[in-house]
């Protein structure tokens, strides 16, 4: 039985070599991604090659055999980040060893996140970024919202803040290129599949994306938001993670139900820059990230409709608040969603239907953690047009009662 299984695996590997990924040379792959050093003589039966395979299999959550079987070859052929996996295995082996020994593992972890080539983090906590170009078929507005959301993933859980600039110098620059783009042959893009993007560690601050990929901003196709968020992690100083569900795992993952920064991602970024000043940040699971889209209301029938387009409208929520029962209220435009503790979400409700007397939109919302009351904030500006000038009157803050448990503060 074992011989038959081995034969079947060998035949599958041969088929992959002939039909699936003929351009993939395992030795070149292992060298490119940091498993084989340049000076090592690359022979498939060498001890160095076997050890390199074992490290790759460990990082990829495959059976660690040191044998180039079909599963290992297929893993190599999957789309991934073009940054090397150097130190992923070694540093995590050290960390596990220190944990088992009952000692503080902070030193071992720190080494993992500071790369051998550019071993520094940013010296400041406010960083600027600039989108230099983008694929012609993507909406500029939707793309910028996706990029903003990708940066917010990291700022939500760390002390970092980000600001987009439209011209001039920027700390982090994002650009799309074809093939060889003067980063060296090792970083040349290889067309659809393979290496999707790569980035440079601080303080070069660049992330490059393969323009031969067909990028998308939703759950279909190659999702640019996921890849963008991953490469931003590199520009902030993070190495690849061997944790399977981590955003910084080297292999491409689709935008779906489980998309959220893992514990490892959060610890990694906080090791470098600290926690956010406002305390614990609230993260939304991927299924909610997909579902909160731009809803509109038909003024004649009052029905809610959902237009086609990007899923990234949700990246500019007006307010988010959590009540005493751990229900998450998300306010955007005329609507509110409720995300329950089990991750399920309600359909969007009109603000004025849920809270009669409330304006059609609000600026902010808060829920008292003592009595559960809702507090809504709205800026009211009165503009009087005159023949020769325009006068703007801003009202003083006023507290208006909507009901016994809800308050509207206008200012």
C-alpha beads as a LAMMPS data file, in Angstrom:
LAMMPS data file: protein, C-alpha beads

411 atoms
410 bonds

1 atom types
1 bond types

-500.0 500.0 xlo xhi
-500.0 500.0 ylo yhi
-500.0 500.0 zlo zhi

Masses

1 110.0

Atoms # bond

1 1 1 0.000 0.000 0.000
2 1 1 2.830 2.396 0.886
3 1 1 4.566 1.687 -2.431
4 1 1 1.348 2.400 -4.349
5 1 1 0.882 5.683 -2.477
6 1 1 4.482 6.693 -3.249
7 1 1 4.001 5.785 -6.923
8 1 1 0.797 7.827 -7.083
9 1 1 2.545 10.801 -5.491
10 1 1 5.425 10.509 -7.972
11 1 1 3.043 10.369 -10.936
12 1 1 1.194 13.449 -9.646
13 1 1 4.483 15.293 -9.233
14 1 1 5.478 14.363 -12.800
15 1 1 2.142 15.632 -14.080
16 1 1 2.596 18.901 -12.214
17 1 1 6.050 19.313 -13.710
18 1 1 4.791 18.701 -17.248
19 1 1 1.441 20.507 -17.142
20 1 1 1.088 22.706 -14.101
21 1 1 4.229 24.635 -13.227
22 1 1 6.959 23.832 -15.700
23 1 1 8.747 27.103 -14.999
24 1 1 9.188 26.255 -11.303
25 1 1 12.611 24.875 -10.376
26 1 1 12.514 23.751 -6.715
27 1 1 16.187 24.575 -6.100
28 1 1 15.731 28.090 -7.490
29 1 1 12.575 28.544 -5.424
30 1 1 14.290 27.498 -2.199
31 1 1 17.211 29.794 -2.927
32 1 1 15.011 32.780 -3.789
33 1 1 12.969 32.501 -0.610
34 1 1 15.870 32.086 1.781
35 1 1 15.974 28.327 2.375
36 1 1 19.177 27.698 0.391
37 1 1 22.124 30.065 0.530
38 1 1 23.741 31.223 -2.701
39 1 1 27.034 29.458 -2.099
40 1 1 25.439 26.062 -1.387
41 1 1 25.876 23.562 -4.192
42 1 1 22.303 22.854 -5.239
43 1 1 21.907 19.119 -5.676
44 1 1 18.556 17.446 -5.117
45 1 1 20.180 14.701 -3.067
46 1 1 22.360 16.983 -0.961
47 1 1 21.949 17.304 2.804
48 1 1 21.478 21.065 2.423
49 1 1 18.640 20.580 -0.056
50 1 1 16.924 18.088 2.247
51 1 1 17.190 20.435 5.213
52 1 1 15.890 23.325 3.088
53 1 1 12.870 21.231 2.123
54 1 1 12.240 20.386 5.763
55 1 1 12.267 24.056 6.756
56 1 1 9.952 24.963 3.886
57 1 1 7.564 22.152 4.803
58 1 1 7.510 23.294 8.429
59 1 1 6.719 26.903 7.514
60 1 1 4.047 25.693 5.043
61 1 1 2.386 23.306 7.538
62 1 1 3.188 20.230 5.444
63 1 1 4.441 16.866 6.740
64 1 1 8.142 17.446 7.446
65 1 1 9.841 14.713 5.422
66 1 1 12.632 16.463 3.539
67 1 1 11.294 14.804 0.376
68 1 1 10.125 16.752 -2.674
69 1 1 6.697 15.151 -2.923
70 1 1 3.656 16.346 -4.856
71 1 1 2.188 18.309 -1.932
72 1 1 5.458 20.197 -1.419
73 1 1 5.825 21.006 -5.105
74 1 1 2.206 22.122 -5.310
75 1 1 2.738 24.428 -2.320
76 1 1 5.734 26.005 -4.059
77 1 1 3.573 26.718 -7.101
78 1 1 0.891 28.607 -5.151
79 1 1 0.676 32.425 -5.429
80 1 1 2.553 34.153 -2.643
81 1 1 4.518 37.203 -1.525
82 1 1 7.895 37.698 -3.193
83 1 1 9.710 38.517 0.073
84 1 1 11.969 35.746 1.390
85 1 1 10.985 33.593 4.361
86 1 1 14.430 33.922 5.961
87 1 1 14.461 33.293 9.716
88 1 1 10.819 32.126 9.924
89 1 1 11.784 28.591 10.912
90 1 1 14.874 29.384 12.969
91 1 1 13.373 32.142 15.083
92 1 1 10.171 30.265 15.736
93 1 1 12.124 27.159 16.731
94 1 1 14.004 29.317 19.258
95 1 1 10.770 30.833 20.521
96 1 1 9.123 27.439 21.029
97 1 1 12.240 26.228 22.832
98 1 1 12.208 29.178 25.232
99 1 1 8.479 28.776 25.854
100 1 1 8.907 25.098 26.697
101 1 1 11.786 26.014 28.999
102 1 1 9.550 28.501 30.787
103 1 1 11.694 31.514 29.949
104 1 1 10.750 34.863 28.473
105 1 1 10.688 34.539 24.693
106 1 1 10.690 38.247 23.897
107 1 1 14.295 38.256 22.691
108 1 1 13.732 35.422 20.255
109 1 1 10.532 36.968 18.941
110 1 1 12.157 40.340 18.432
111 1 1 14.786 38.884 16.134
112 1 1 12.116 37.401 13.926
113 1 1 10.567 40.760 13.135
114 1 1 13.810 42.616 12.476
115 1 1 15.222 41.530 9.137
116 1 1 18.868 40.653 8.564
117 1 1 19.209 43.036 5.622
118 1 1 17.351 46.076 6.942
119 1 1 17.218 45.569 10.687
120 1 1 15.512 48.808 11.703
121 1 1 11.983 49.955 12.319
122 1 1 10.622 53.402 11.566
123 1 1 11.911 56.056 13.956
124 1 1 8.503 57.761 14.119
125 1 1 4.886 56.728 14.584
126 1 1 3.176 58.956 12.013
127 1 1 3.900 57.794 8.470
128 1 1 2.827 59.112 5.089
129 1 1 2.073 56.965 2.055
130 1 1 1.574 57.626 -1.631
131 1 1 -0.068 55.563 -4.368
132 1 1 2.114 56.190 -7.424
133 1 1 0.084 54.329 -10.051
134 1 1 -2.572 51.628 -10.370
135 1 1 -4.201 49.314 -12.950
136 1 1 -6.379 51.160 -15.426
137 1 1 -9.429 48.974 -14.800
138 1 1 -9.704 49.766 -11.080
139 1 1 -11.751 52.689 -9.799
140 1 1 -9.374 55.245 -8.308
141 1 1 -11.807 56.159 -5.539
142 1 1 -12.479 52.546 -4.554
143 1 1 -8.784 51.696 -4.736
144 1 1 -7.821 54.567 -2.452
145 1 1 -10.465 53.457 0.031
146 1 1 -9.069 49.902 -0.073
147 1 1 -5.527 51.183 0.506
148 1 1 -6.720 53.364 3.382
149 1 1 -8.460 50.369 4.949
150 1 1 -5.321 48.240 4.563
151 1 1 -3.301 50.802 6.506
152 1 1 -6.079 51.074 9.100
153 1 1 -5.747 47.364 9.854
154 1 1 -2.326 48.118 11.336
155 1 1 -3.127 51.496 12.912
156 1 1 -6.168 50.013 14.669
157 1 1 -3.969 47.676 16.729
158 1 1 -0.784 49.729 17.144
159 1 1 0.438 53.216 17.990
160 1 1 0.987 53.981 14.288
161 1 1 -0.986 56.547 12.305
162 1 1 -1.002 56.966 8.518
163 1 1 -1.750 59.808 6.135
164 1 1 -2.020 59.705 2.353
165 1 1 -0.194 62.343 0.296
166 1 1 -0.977 62.906 -3.367
167 1 1 2.375 64.359 -4.407
168 1 1 5.918 64.883 -3.207
169 1 1 7.919 62.557 -0.951
170 1 1 6.271 59.896 1.207
171 1 1 7.556 57.400 3.749
172 1 1 5.845 54.455 2.007
173 1 1 5.370 54.340 -1.768
174 1 1 3.041 51.881 -3.519
175 1 1 3.460 51.114 -7.227
176 1 1 2.580 48.554 -9.921
177 1 1 5.202 47.145 -12.324
178 1 1 5.645 44.531 -15.051
179 1 1 8.477 41.980 -15.031
180 1 1 11.960 43.340 -14.365
181 1 1 11.610 46.812 -12.834
182 1 1 15.181 47.579 -11.717
183 1 1 14.914 45.804 -8.361
184 1 1 17.314 43.062 -9.456
185 1 1 16.512 39.824 -11.273
186 1 1 15.584 38.149 -7.993
187 1 1 12.717 40.624 -7.592
188 1 1 11.552 40.592 -11.221
189 1 1 7.862 39.747 -11.460
190 1 1 6.956 36.463 -13.131
191 1 1 3.543 37.139 -14.662
192 1 1 0.208 35.803 -13.351
193 1 1 0.620 33.577 -10.302
194 1 1 3.907 33.022 -8.509
195 1 1 5.132 36.158 -6.744
196 1 1 2.243 38.626 -6.541
197 1 1 4.111 41.489 -4.878
198 1 1 7.120 42.328 -2.739
199 1 1 8.133 45.061 -0.346
200 1 1 11.186 46.501 1.358
201 1 1 11.717 46.865 5.075
202 1 1 12.217 50.213 6.832
203 1 1 13.354 52.615 5.918
204 1 1 13.258 52.175 2.176
205 1 1 9.470 52.057 2.390
206 1 1 8.373 50.639 -0.960
207 1 1 5.833 48.005 -1.968
208 1 1 5.615 46.778 -5.573
209 1 1 2.734 44.842 -7.132
210 1 1 2.770 42.679 -10.266
211 1 1 0.812 44.509 -12.957
212 1 1 0.362 41.249 -14.874
213 1 1 -2.042 40.027 -12.195
214 1 1 -5.737 40.767 -12.673
215 1 1 -6.449 42.571 -9.430
216 1 1 -9.885 43.044 -7.907
217 1 1 -11.399 44.890 -4.961
218 1 1 -13.949 42.284 -3.934
219 1 1 -14.160 38.602 -3.068
220 1 1 -13.693 37.476 -6.679
221 1 1 -10.332 37.452 -8.437
222 1 1 -6.971 38.353 -6.900
223 1 1 -7.935 40.573 -3.997
224 1 1 -5.636 43.582 -3.884
225 1 1 -6.715 44.615 -0.389
226 1 1 -5.341 41.416 1.183
227 1 1 -2.041 41.631 -0.692
228 1 1 -1.745 45.357 0.025
229 1 1 -2.254 44.856 3.771
230 1 1 0.381 42.088 3.794
231 1 1 2.992 44.146 1.940
232 1 1 2.338 47.140 4.192
233 1 1 3.268 44.852 7.071
234 1 1 6.677 44.351 5.460
235 1 1 7.190 48.093 4.968
236 1 1 6.594 48.472 8.717
237 1 1 9.300 45.918 9.561
238 1 1 7.445 42.602 9.864
239 1 1 8.880 39.333 8.562
240 1 1 6.766 36.438 7.324
241 1 1 4.947 34.437 9.958
242 1 1 4.691 30.631 10.023
243 1 1 1.301 30.974 11.745
244 1 1 -1.169 29.626 9.195
245 1 1 -3.979 32.145 9.711
246 1 1 -1.701 35.187 10.076
247 1 1 -1.960 38.013 7.570
248 1 1 1.850 37.893 7.402
249 1 1 1.818 34.244 6.313
250 1 1 3.707 34.186 2.978
251 1 1 0.923 32.648 0.880
252 1 1 -2.021 34.449 -0.667
253 1 1 -5.332 34.038 1.123
254 1 1 -8.756 35.047 -0.096
255 1 1 -10.886 37.687 1.559
256 1 1 -13.436 35.681 3.499
257 1 1 -15.058 34.823 6.795
258 1 1 -11.833 34.317 8.742
259 1 1 -9.993 37.401 7.547
260 1 1 -8.790 39.267 10.587
261 1 1 -5.391 40.108 12.017
262 1 1 -4.175 37.118 13.994
263 1 1 -2.800 37.307 17.513
264 1 1 0.673 36.856 16.019
265 1 1 0.200 39.828 13.665
266 1 1 -0.917 42.045 16.535
267 1 1 1.900 41.008 18.862
268 1 1 4.409 41.521 16.046
269 1 1 3.398 45.075 15.226
270 1 1 3.123 46.019 18.903
271 1 1 6.592 44.656 19.579
272 1 1 7.862 47.316 17.192
273 1 1 5.569 50.288 17.801
274 1 1 3.479 49.684 20.912
275 1 1 -0.274 49.461 21.477
276 1 1 -2.792 52.136 20.432
277 1 1 -3.236 54.918 22.963
278 1 1 -6.988 54.415 23.082
279 1 1 -6.784 50.888 24.484
280 1 1 -8.022 47.731 22.777
281 1 1 -9.179 48.159 19.194
282 1 1 -12.278 46.492 17.790
283 1 1 -11.725 44.302 14.736
284 1 1 -14.412 43.186 12.336
285 1 1 -14.275 39.617 10.992
286 1 1 -13.924 39.195 7.258
287 1 1 -17.522 38.166 6.620
288 1 1 -18.693 41.507 7.996
289 1 1 -16.023 43.360 6.016
290 1 1 -17.607 41.857 2.919
291 1 1 -21.211 42.550 3.885
292 1 1 -21.152 46.215 4.892
293 1 1 -21.615 47.789 1.498
294 1 1 -23.005 51.105 0.347
295 1 1 -26.763 50.776 0.756
296 1 1 -29.192 53.223 -0.748
297 1 1 -32.894 53.792 -0.132
298 1 1 -35.499 54.115 -2.846
299 1 1 -37.302 57.346 -1.917
300 1 1 -40.542 56.194 -3.526
301 1 1 -40.880 52.715 -2.046
302 1 1 -38.622 53.012 1.002
303 1 1 -36.896 49.758 0.057
304 1 1 -33.169 49.270 0.500
305 1 1 -31.061 48.390 -2.523
306 1 1 -27.451 47.335 -2.828
307 1 1 -25.547 48.554 -5.915
308 1 1 -22.867 46.609 -7.709
309 1 1 -19.268 47.596 -7.161
310 1 1 -16.491 47.380 -4.643
311 1 1 -16.862 46.041 -1.120
312 1 1 -14.711 48.834 0.266
313 1 1 -17.366 51.465 0.800
314 1 1 -17.499 50.262 4.391
315 1 1 -14.012 51.531 5.143
316 1 1 -15.309 54.984 6.136
317 1 1 -17.774 54.253 8.932
318 1 1 -19.201 57.308 10.658
319 1 1 -19.114 55.676 14.089
320 1 1 -18.714 52.343 15.870
321 1 1 -19.929 51.641 19.407
322 1 1 -20.302 48.588 21.663
323 1 1 -23.162 48.150 24.142
324 1 1 -23.239 46.343 27.493
325 1 1 -24.219 43.070 25.787
326 1 1 -21.162 43.235 23.478
327 1 1 -23.302 44.038 20.432
328 1 1 -21.373 46.131 17.917
329 1 1 -23.248 49.068 16.336
330 1 1 -21.855 50.330 13.041
331 1 1 -23.121 53.677 11.755
332 1 1 -22.668 54.725 8.155
333 1 1 -24.678 57.340 6.313
334 1 1 -28.397 56.878 6.930
335 1 1 -28.021 53.339 8.280
336 1 1 -26.934 51.286 11.264
337 1 1 -25.866 47.634 11.419
338 1 1 -25.689 45.493 14.532
339 1 1 -23.020 42.789 14.774
340 1 1 -23.869 40.286 17.489
341 1 1 -21.295 38.526 19.714
342 1 1 -21.538 35.351 17.589
343 1 1 -20.386 37.295 14.508
344 1 1 -23.769 37.435 12.769
345 1 1 -25.018 40.802 11.577
346 1 1 -28.402 42.405 11.151
347 1 1 -29.626 43.951 7.954
348 1 1 -29.092 47.720 7.686
349 1 1 -31.726 49.822 9.393
350 1 1 -32.497 53.474 8.797
351 1 1 -31.347 55.616 11.722
352 1 1 -34.638 57.489 11.872
353 1 1 -36.576 54.226 11.908
354 1 1 -34.498 52.778 14.750
355 1 1 -34.364 56.055 16.723
356 1 1 -37.272 58.356 15.786
357 1 1 -36.270 62.001 16.023
358 1 1 -32.661 61.384 15.060
359 1 1 -31.236 63.312 12.063
360 1 1 -30.711 61.357 8.853
361 1 1 -26.965 61.173 9.568
362 1 1 -24.733 61.592 12.611
363 1 1 -21.102 62.557 13.224
364 1 1 -20.422 60.229 16.162
365 1 1 -22.069 57.867 18.631
366 1 1 -21.261 56.520 22.086
367 1 1 -22.876 54.097 24.524
368 1 1 -22.592 54.601 28.260
369 1 1 -20.904 51.635 29.903
370 1 1 -22.768 52.459 33.130
371 1 1 -26.412 52.624 32.100
372 1 1 -26.356 51.574 28.412
373 1 1 -27.700 54.891 27.108
374 1 1 -26.961 55.853 23.510
375 1 1 -25.441 59.280 22.848
376 1 1 -25.464 60.666 19.307
377 1 1 -23.508 63.694 18.106
378 1 1 -24.456 65.970 15.244
379 1 1 -22.892 69.216 14.017
380 1 1 -25.556 71.670 12.868
381 1 1 -24.375 74.562 10.708
382 1 1 -26.724 77.291 9.554
383 1 1 -25.640 79.087 6.400
384 1 1 -27.326 82.374 5.409
385 1 1 -26.631 83.555 1.882
386 1 1 -26.372 87.309 1.383
387 1 1 -25.753 89.392 -1.683
388 1 1 -22.174 90.373 -0.848
389 1 1 -21.089 87.853 1.772
390 1 1 -21.855 84.535 3.396
391 1 1 -22.453 84.246 7.131
392 1 1 -21.997 80.919 8.927
393 1 1 -23.540 80.400 12.350
394 1 1 -22.430 77.437 14.480
395 1 1 -24.772 76.619 17.349
396 1 1 -23.590 76.009 20.904
397 1 1 -23.800 72.381 22.100
398 1 1 -27.297 71.368 23.169
399 1 1 -28.554 68.140 24.736
400 1 1 -31.848 66.972 23.269
401 1 1 -33.710 63.933 24.589
402 1 1 -34.871 61.412 21.986
403 1 1 -36.343 59.025 24.536
404 1 1 -35.710 57.883 28.060
405 1 1 -32.560 55.974 27.109
406 1 1 -31.211 57.935 24.140
407 1 1 -29.729 61.418 23.865
408 1 1 -28.848 63.618 20.895
409 1 1 -26.107 66.185 21.348
410 1 1 -26.050 68.918 18.703
411 1 1 -23.303 71.453 18.342

Bonds

1 1 1 2
2 1 2 3
3 1 3 4
4 1 4 5
5 1 5 6
6 1 6 7
7 1 7 8
8 1 8 9
9 1 9 10
10 1 10 11
11 1 11 12
12 1 12 13
13 1 13 14
14 1 14 15
15 1 15 16
16 1 16 17
17 1 17 18
18 1 18 19
19 1 19 20
20 1 20 21
21 1 21 22
22 1 22 23
23 1 23 24
24 1 24 25
25 1 25 26
26 1 26 27
27 1 27 28
28 1 28 29
29 1 29 30
30 1 30 31
31 1 31 32
32 1 32 33
33 1 33 34
34 1 34 35
35 1 35 36
36 1 36 37
37 1 37 38
38 1 38 39
39 1 39 40
40 1 40 41
41 1 41 42
42 1 42 43
43 1 43 44
44 1 44 45
45 1 45 46
46 1 46 47
47 1 47 48
48 1 48 49
49 1 49 50
50 1 50 51
51 1 51 52
52 1 52 53
53 1 53 54
54 1 54 55
55 1 55 56
56 1 56 57
57 1 57 58
58 1 58 59
59 1 59 60
60 1 60 61
61 1 61 62
62 1 62 63
63 1 63 64
64 1 64 65
65 1 65 66
66 1 66 67
67 1 67 68
68 1 68 69
69 1 69 70
70 1 70 71
71 1 71 72
72 1 72 73
73 1 73 74
74 1 74 75
75 1 75 76
76 1 76 77
77 1 77 78
78 1 78 79
79 1 79 80
80 1 80 81
81 1 81 82
82 1 82 83
83 1 83 84
84 1 84 85
85 1 85 86
86 1 86 87
87 1 87 88
88 1 88 89
89 1 89 90
90 1 90 91
91 1 91 92
92 1 92 93
93 1 93 94
94 1 94 95
95 1 95 96
96 1 96 97
97 1 97 98
98 1 98 99
99 1 99 100
100 1 100 101
101 1 101 102
102 1 102 103
103 1 103 104
104 1 104 105
105 1 105 106
106 1 106 107
107 1 107 108
108 1 108 109
109 1 109 110
110 1 110 111
111 1 111 112
112 1 112 113
113 1 113 114
114 1 114 115
115 1 115 116
116 1 116 117
117 1 117 118
118 1 118 119
119 1 119 120
120 1 120 121
121 1 121 122
122 1 122 123
123 1 123 124
124 1 124 125
125 1 125 126
126 1 126 127
127 1 127 128
128 1 128 129
129 1 129 130
130 1 130 131
131 1 131 132
132 1 132 133
133 1 133 134
134 1 134 135
135 1 135 136
136 1 136 137
137 1 137 138
138 1 138 139
139 1 139 140
140 1 140 141
141 1 141 142
142 1 142 143
143 1 143 144
144 1 144 145
145 1 145 146
146 1 146 147
147 1 147 148
148 1 148 149
149 1 149 150
150 1 150 151
151 1 151 152
152 1 152 153
153 1 153 154
154 1 154 155
155 1 155 156
156 1 156 157
157 1 157 158
158 1 158 159
159 1 159 160
160 1 160 161
161 1 161 162
162 1 162 163
163 1 163 164
164 1 164 165
165 1 165 166
166 1 166 167
167 1 167 168
168 1 168 169
169 1 169 170
170 1 170 171
171 1 171 172
172 1 172 173
173 1 173 174
174 1 174 175
175 1 175 176
176 1 176 177
177 1 177 178
178 1 178 179
179 1 179 180
180 1 180 181
181 1 181 182
182 1 182 183
183 1 183 184
184 1 184 185
185 1 185 186
186 1 186 187
187 1 187 188
188 1 188 189
189 1 189 190
190 1 190 191
191 1 191 192
192 1 192 193
193 1 193 194
194 1 194 195
195 1 195 196
196 1 196 197
197 1 197 198
198 1 198 199
199 1 199 200
200 1 200 201
201 1 201 202
202 1 202 203
203 1 203 204
204 1 204 205
205 1 205 206
206 1 206 207
207 1 207 208
208 1 208 209
209 1 209 210
210 1 210 211
211 1 211 212
212 1 212 213
213 1 213 214
214 1 214 215
215 1 215 216
216 1 216 217
217 1 217 218
218 1 218 219
219 1 219 220
220 1 220 221
221 1 221 222
222 1 222 223
223 1 223 224
224 1 224 225
225 1 225 226
226 1 226 227
227 1 227 228
228 1 228 229
229 1 229 230
230 1 230 231
231 1 231 232
232 1 232 233
233 1 233 234
234 1 234 235
235 1 235 236
236 1 236 237
237 1 237 238
238 1 238 239
239 1 239 240
240 1 240 241
241 1 241 242
242 1 242 243
243 1 243 244
244 1 244 245
245 1 245 246
246 1 246 247
247 1 247 248
248 1 248 249
249 1 249 250
250 1 250 251
251 1 251 252
252 1 252 253
253 1 253 254
254 1 254 255
255 1 255 256
256 1 256 257
257 1 257 258
258 1 258 259
259 1 259 260
260 1 260 261
261 1 261 262
262 1 262 263
263 1 263 264
264 1 264 265
265 1 265 266
266 1 266 267
267 1 267 268
268 1 268 269
269 1 269 270
270 1 270 271
271 1 271 272
272 1 272 273
273 1 273 274
274 1 274 275
275 1 275 276
276 1 276 277
277 1 277 278
278 1 278 279
279 1 279 280
280 1 280 281
281 1 281 282
282 1 282 283
283 1 283 284
284 1 284 285
285 1 285 286
286 1 286 287
287 1 287 288
288 1 288 289
289 1 289 290
290 1 290 291
291 1 291 292
292 1 292 293
293 1 293 294
294 1 294 295
295 1 295 296
296 1 296 297
297 1 297 298
298 1 298 299
299 1 299 300
300 1 300 301
301 1 301 302
302 1 302 303
303 1 303 304
304 1 304 305
305 1 305 306
306 1 306 307
307 1 307 308
308 1 308 309
309 1 309 310
310 1 310 311
311 1 311 312
312 1 312 313
313 1 313 314
314 1 314 315
315 1 315 316
316 1 316 317
317 1 317 318
318 1 318 319
319 1 319 320
320 1 320 321
321 1 321 322
322 1 322 323
323 1 323 324
324 1 324 325
325 1 325 326
326 1 326 327
327 1 327 328
328 1 328 329
329 1 329 330
330 1 330 331
331 1 331 332
332 1 332 333
333 1 333 334
334 1 334 335
335 1 335 336
336 1 336 337
337 1 337 338
338 1 338 339
339 1 339 340
340 1 340 341
341 1 341 342
342 1 342 343
343 1 343 344
344 1 344 345
345 1 345 346
346 1 346 347
347 1 347 348
348 1 348 349
349 1 349 350
350 1 350 351
351 1 351 352
352 1 352 353
353 1 353 354
354 1 354 355
355 1 355 356
356 1 356 357
357 1 357 358
358 1 358 359
359 1 359 360
360 1 360 361
361 1 361 362
362 1 362 363
363 1 363 364
364 1 364 365
365 1 365 366
366 1 366 367
367 1 367 368
368 1 368 369
369 1 369 370
370 1 370 371
371 1 371 372
372 1 372 373
373 1 373 374
374 1 374 375
375 1 375 376
376 1 376 377
377 1 377 378
378 1 378 379
379 1 379 380
380 1 380 381
381 1 381 382
382 1 382 383
383 1 383 384
384 1 384 385
385 1 385 386
386 1 386 387
387 1 387 388
388 1 388 389
389 1 389 390
390 1 390 391
391 1 391 392
392 1 392 393
393 1 393 394
394 1 394 395
395 1 395 396
396 1 396 397
397 1 397 398
398 1 398 399
399 1 399 400
400 1 400 401
401 1 401 402
402 1 402 403
403 1 403 404
404 1 404 405
405 1 405 406
406 1 406 407
407 1 407 408
408 1 408 409
409 1 409 410
410 1 410 411
